[in-house]
């Protein structure tokens, strides 16, 4: 993963950032890999909406898109209601087969965030928020039981399963633990202060604020003390190697990712470079998987879920 309040920067500093960004060149190109889903005429059926369902979850369950469901059902917005019926494409095919998603029941522990839980189970922040009727800040509390949607292997369908956590080298694990200790000892901004900082910094460097907010919510839930198992640090979940490269090649000074202002600056600058180098879905995928990897291998399955979640959150922050 590439990506994790003090007074605002002086105008001179803002102009310098813009000049640095304009001079930076990211020599990467990528073809658009995501196409729009289509619904075959006459190949539809009806389902009953279950409590906790969302258009995103239903689209995942039946192999379609939110846009296709909205067109098929003439929905003006994203709100649906349990107990009502909904038209879905290919009801005799995909809808009639065993579901490809299941649910993990997870009890919230101290220090948990929705984004960290989503990373652990390779789920979508947007789906967890919708499936558990959380507010837009993704507020959770210790002891709360969350329903986490996960994708099932064929032999495990209809089951509740756990998803294994990726393992990282001992040096990475030790560095992540060290960064957690440092951040735990520092005062952290509130989520509101973090959002205001992200908006301001994004405007200064020319990144869309809604996109920066969506990435930060997906990555850390707007929390600076979060460090991932891969040692992605802070609000924007930036890897140390990425922070060093950005500081040296783009910003023109070292960046301290454990400082919230530098962390947010690194994340929004990276988003600016990625969105200049690739179409939006690939840029978002590049933040998570690495643009070079996306170009070479395409989006991995968890990357596609990540992109879908970020784009849903971006739409929320644009409204």
Secondary structure as GFF3:
##gff-version 3
##sequence-region A 1 319
A	DSSP	alpha_helix	11	23	.	.	.	ID=ss1
A	DSSP	beta_strand	44	48	.	.	.	ID=ss2
A	DSSP	alpha_helix	55	61	.	.	.	ID=ss3
A	DSSP	alpha_helix	66	73	.	.	.	ID=ss4
A	DSSP	beta_strand	85	89	.	.	.	ID=ss5
A	DSSP	beta_strand	101	107	.	.	.	ID=ss6
A	DSSP	alpha_helix	114	121	.	.	.	ID=ss7
A	DSSP	alpha_helix	125	131	.	.	.	ID=ss8
A	DSSP	beta_strand	145	151	.	.	.	ID=ss9
A	DSSP	three_ten_helix	154	156	.	.	.	ID=ss10
A	DSSP	alpha_helix	170	184	.	.	.	ID=ss11
A	DSSP	alpha_helix	191	205	.	.	.	ID=ss12
A	DSSP	alpha_helix	209	220	.	.	.	ID=ss13
A	DSSP	beta_strand	232	233	.	.	.	ID=ss14
A	DSSP	beta_strand	238	239	.	.	.	ID=ss15
A	DSSP	alpha_helix	240	246	.	.	.	ID=ss16
A	DSSP	pi_helix	247	251	.	.	.	ID=ss17
A	DSSP	alpha_helix	260	277	.	.	.	ID=ss18
A	DSSP	alpha_helix	280	289	.	.	.	ID=ss19
A	DSSP	alpha_helix	291	297	.	.	.	ID=ss20
A	DSSP	alpha_helix	301	318	.	.	.	ID=ss21
###
